[in-house]
């Protein structure tokens, strides 16, 4: 079972999170920062596994996504930078105030990994693991995504979003519904060689560089969105961190496929046992 909590942000909106408590004496708390458009409930299997390992786990939805949609997604004024500026600090403040004596591990899936370099500060985080996190620059994407990304960014988004006032992904079957600010900002970044840093400039470059905690990166060889080049380019922004990357192949865990989405479902428990268990143990100094 989980406890639902509403977390007010400095922007005036609230984000909805859920807390999964371990029945053991807690070793720490893991914050699962979701990928764009991946609702927090999809991480439930992984969150429950973390509690079995002795960790509390917290999932959440960014403003305008999942349980954090207030009314209709078109009413959200958020973008990805506001997620980092307001939503993520609200989550971290809650965790820090609720569990002041526990070490905090940030597990960022895709854009959840980007958030580390976009937040005002990562001082409340003790450890970081990124999963399938890379830049979105479309000509570096893996082949399956690269074949259609140009259509999305050059045709569909600039035509549909101004008319609808949001991205109606659920209706057209491409990704999910997203706030206008999120999809338009994402488009602008994906058309730049240096992604968000190239689009936003030196201040964001400095935020990435200011991250000092070690970053453990997990990448999947068959990721249909993030190529290893995308992943390398994102983690190169963390110039002040020690970055360690592990590339996981489906055959390493006895599977035919992992991909960008799905590693957090119960069928991938062996992946968690083989790769997350030693990372969490290292962070505890074991």
C-alpha positions as CSV (number, residue, x, y, z in Angstrom):
1,X,0.0,0.0,0.0
2,X,1.0,3.6,-0.5
3,X,0.2,6.9,1.1
4,X,-0.9,9.7,-1.2
5,X,0.5,13.2,-0.4
6,X,-0.1,16.6,-2.0
7,X,3.0,18.7,-2.1
8,X,2.6,22.5,-2.6
9,X,5.2,24.2,-4.8
10,X,6.7,27.7,-4.8
11,X,4.9,28.2,-8.2
12,X,1.5,27.9,-6.5
13,X,0.4,24.5,-7.8
14,X,0.7,21.1,-6.1
15,X,2.2,17.9,-7.2
16,X,0.8,14.5,-6.1
17,X,3.3,11.9,-4.7
18,X,2.9,8.5,-3.1
19,X,5.0,7.1,-0.3
20,X,5.7,3.4,-0.1
21,X,7.0,2.5,3.4
22,X,9.3,-0.5,4.1
23,X,8.3,-2.8,7.0
24,X,12.0,-3.1,7.9
25,X,14.2,-0.7,9.7
26,X,14.7,1.7,6.8
27,X,18.1,1.9,5.2
28,X,17.2,5.1,3.3
29,X,14.6,6.5,1.0
30,X,14.6,6.3,-2.8
31,X,12.9,9.0,-4.9
32,X,11.8,7.7,-8.3
33,X,11.7,10.7,-10.7
34,X,9.6,9.6,-13.8
35,X,10.3,9.9,-17.4
36,X,8.2,12.4,-19.5
37,X,4.7,11.0,-19.8
38,X,5.3,8.0,-17.7
39,X,2.7,8.1,-14.9
40,X,4.0,7.3,-11.4
41,X,1.8,4.3,-10.9
42,X,3.8,2.5,-13.6
43,X,6.7,2.4,-11.2
44,X,4.7,0.6,-8.5
45,X,6.4,-2.8,-9.0
46,X,9.8,-1.2,-8.6
47,X,8.8,0.8,-5.6
48,X,7.4,-2.3,-3.9
49,X,10.7,-4.1,-4.6
50,X,12.7,-1.3,-3.0
51,X,10.6,-1.6,0.2
52,X,11.5,-5.3,0.2
53,X,15.1,-4.3,0.2
54,X,14.6,-2.1,3.2
55,X,14.1,1.3,1.6
56,X,11.1,3.7,1.7
57,X,10.2,4.7,-1.9
58,X,8.5,7.8,-3.2
59,X,6.9,8.2,-6.6
60,X,5.4,11.5,-8.0
61,X,4.0,13.1,-11.1
62,X,5.2,16.4,-12.5
63,X,2.7,19.2,-12.8
64,X,0.4,18.6,-15.8
65,X,1.1,14.8,-15.8
66,X,-0.7,11.9,-14.2
67,X,-2.2,12.6,-10.8
68,X,-0.8,16.1,-10.9
69,X,-3.2,17.3,-13.6
70,X,-5.4,20.0,-12.2
71,X,-8.6,20.1,-14.3
72,X,-7.3,19.7,-17.8
73,X,-3.7,19.4,-19.0
74,X,-4.2,22.6,-21.2
75,X,-4.5,24.6,-18.0
76,X,-0.9,23.7,-16.8
77,X,1.6,26.5,-17.3
78,X,4.6,24.3,-16.5
79,X,7.5,23.2,-18.6
80,X,10.5,21.0,-17.9
81,X,12.5,23.8,-16.3
82,X,9.6,24.6,-13.9
83,X,9.5,20.9,-13.0
84,X,13.1,21.2,-11.9
85,X,12.7,24.7,-10.3
86,X,9.5,24.0,-8.4
87,X,8.2,20.4,-8.4
88,X,11.5,18.5,-7.7
89,X,12.4,20.8,-4.7
90,X,8.9,20.3,-3.3
91,X,9.5,16.6,-3.4
92,X,12.9,16.9,-1.8
93,X,11.8,19.2,0.9
94,X,9.0,16.8,1.9
95,X,11.4,13.8,2.0
96,X,14.0,15.8,3.9
97,X,11.5,17.1,6.5
98,X,9.7,13.7,6.9
99,X,12.8,11.5,7.1
100,X,15.6,13.9,8.2
101,X,17.9,11.0,9.3
102,X,17.7,8.9,6.2
103,X,20.0,9.0,3.2
104,X,18.2,10.0,0.0
105,X,18.8,8.4,-3.3
106,X,17.4,10.0,-6.5
107,X,16.6,7.4,-9.2
108,X,15.9,9.4,-12.3
109,X,14.3,7.7,-15.4
110,X,15.0,9.6,-18.6
111,X,14.0,13.2,-17.9
112,X,14.1,12.3,-14.2
113,X,17.9,12.1,-14.7
114,X,18.0,15.5,-16.4
115,X,16.3,17.0,-13.3
116,X,19.6,16.5,-11.4
117,X,21.3,19.1,-13.5
118,X,18.3,21.5,-13.8
119,X,17.4,21.8,-10.1
120,X,18.6,24.9,-8.2
121,X,20.5,22.5,-5.8
122,X,21.1,18.8,-5.3
123,X,22.4,19.3,-1.7
124,X,19.4,17.3,-0.3
125,X,20.4,14.3,-2.4
126,X,23.0,11.8,-1.1
127,X,23.2,9.5,-4.1
128,X,22.0,9.5,-7.8
129,X,21.2,6.8,-10.3
130,X,20.1,7.7,-13.8
131,X,18.2,5.2,-16.0
132,X,18.0,5.5,-19.8
133,X,18.8,9.2,-19.4
134,X,20.2,11.0,-22.5
135,X,19.8,14.1,-24.5
136,X,16.8,14.4,-26.9
137,X,18.7,15.8,-29.9
138,X,16.8,13.9,-32.6
139,X,19.6,13.2,-35.0
140,X,21.5,11.4,-32.2
141,X,18.4,9.3,-31.2
142,X,18.4,5.6,-31.8
143,X,17.2,4.6,-35.3
144,X,13.5,3.7,-34.4
145,X,12.9,7.1,-32.9
146,X,15.1,9.1,-35.3
147,X,13.0,7.8,-38.2
148,X,9.9,9.6,-36.9
149,X,11.3,12.4,-34.7
150,X,11.7,14.8,-37.6
151,X,8.0,14.5,-38.4
152,X,7.1,15.1,-34.7
153,X,9.3,18.1,-34.2
154,X,9.1,19.8,-37.6
155,X,5.4,19.1,-38.5
156,X,3.1,17.7,-35.9
157,X,4.0,19.6,-32.8
158,X,4.2,23.1,-34.4
159,X,0.9,22.6,-36.2
160,X,-1.2,20.8,-33.6
161,X,-0.1,22.4,-30.3
162,X,-1.0,26.1,-31.2
163,X,-4.5,25.0,-32.2
164,X,-5.2,22.6,-29.3
165,X,-3.4,24.5,-26.6
166,X,-1.6,21.3,-25.5
167,X,-0.2,18.1,-27.0
168,X,-3.1,15.7,-27.4
169,X,-0.9,12.6,-27.4
170,X,-3.6,10.3,-26.1
171,X,-5.9,11.2,-28.9
172,X,-3.4,10.8,-31.8
173,X,-1.6,7.9,-30.3
174,X,1.9,9.5,-30.0
175,X,3.2,9.7,-26.5
176,X,0.6,11.1,-24.0
177,X,-1.2,14.4,-23.3
178,X,1.3,17.1,-22.3
179,X,1.2,20.8,-21.4
180,X,2.0,23.2,-24.1
181,X,5.0,24.5,-22.3
182,X,6.5,21.0,-21.9
183,X,6.2,19.9,-25.5
184,X,7.2,23.2,-27.0
185,X,10.3,23.5,-24.8
186,X,11.2,19.9,-25.4
187,X,10.9,20.5,-29.2
188,X,13.2,23.5,-29.0
189,X,15.8,21.5,-27.1
190,X,15.6,18.5,-29.4
191,X,16.5,20.8,-32.4
192,X,19.8,21.8,-30.8
193,X,23.1,19.9,-30.9
194,X,23.7,20.5,-27.2
195,X,20.1,19.9,-26.3
196,X,18.9,21.9,-23.3
197,X,22.3,23.5,-22.5
198,X,22.6,24.7,-26.1
199,X,19.1,26.2,-26.0
200,X,19.2,27.8,-22.6
201,X,22.8,28.9,-22.3
202,X,25.5,29.3,-19.7
203,X,23.3,29.4,-16.6
204,X,22.0,25.9,-17.2
205,X,25.4,24.7,-18.1
206,X,26.6,25.9,-14.7
207,X,23.8,24.2,-12.9
208,X,24.8,20.8,-14.4
209,X,28.4,21.6,-13.5
210,X,27.5,22.4,-9.9
211,X,26.3,18.9,-9.2
212,X,28.9,17.2,-7.1
213,X,27.4,13.9,-6.0
214,X,28.5,10.7,-7.9
215,X,26.1,9.8,-10.7
216,X,25.6,6.1,-11.6
217,X,24.2,5.7,-15.1
218,X,22.3,2.6,-16.3
219,X,21.8,2.4,-20.1
220,X,20.1,-0.2,-22.2
221,X,21.7,-1.4,-25.4
222,X,18.3,-1.8,-27.2
223,X,16.8,1.5,-26.1
224,X,14.7,2.6,-29.0
225,X,14.9,6.3,-28.0
226,X,18.2,7.0,-26.3
227,X,21.4,5.9,-28.2
228,X,24.6,5.5,-26.2
229,X,25.6,8.8,-27.8
230,X,22.6,10.6,-26.4
231,X,23.4,9.2,-23.0
232,X,27.1,10.1,-23.1
233,X,26.2,13.6,-24.2
234,X,23.8,14.2,-21.3
235,X,26.2,12.9,-18.7
236,X,29.1,15.0,-20.1
237,X,27.2,18.0,-18.8
238,X,27.9,16.8,-15.2
239,X,31.5,18.1,-15.3
240,X,31.7,18.3,-11.5
241,X,30.6,14.8,-10.9
242,X,32.2,11.4,-11.1
243,X,30.0,9.5,-13.7
244,X,30.0,5.8,-13.9
245,X,28.0,4.1,-16.7
246,X,26.9,0.5,-17.1
247,X,25.4,-0.7,-20.3
248,X,22.9,-3.5,-19.9
249,X,21.9,-5.9,-22.7
250,X,18.7,-7.8,-22.7
251,X,20.6,-11.1,-22.8
252,X,22.4,-10.1,-19.6
253,X,19.2,-10.6,-17.7
254,X,17.7,-13.4,-19.8
255,X,15.3,-11.1,-21.7
256,X,14.7,-10.5,-25.4
257,X,14.0,-6.8,-24.9
258,X,14.3,-4.0,-22.3
259,X,13.9,-0.8,-24.3
260,X,13.3,2.7,-23.0
261,X,10.1,2.0,-21.0
262,X,9.3,-1.0,-19.0
263,X,12.4,-1.8,-16.9
264,X,10.4,-0.8,-13.9
265,X,7.8,-3.6,-14.3
266,X,7.9,-6.8,-12.3
267,X,9.2,-9.0,-15.1
268,X,12.5,-7.2,-14.8
269,X,13.1,-8.1,-11.2
270,X,16.3,-9.9,-12.2
271,X,17.6,-6.6,-13.6
272,X,16.9,-4.9,-10.3
273,X,18.6,-7.7,-8.4
274,X,21.6,-7.7,-10.6
275,X,22.2,-4.0,-11.1
276,X,20.3,-1.9,-8.5
277,X,21.1,-4.1,-5.5
278,X,24.9,-3.6,-5.7
279,X,24.5,0.1,-6.5
280,X,22.4,0.6,-3.4
281,X,24.8,-1.5,-1.3
282,X,27.8,0.6,-2.5
283,X,26.0,3.7,-1.4
284,X,25.6,2.3,2.0
285,X,29.3,1.6,2.1
286,X,28.8,-2.2,2.1
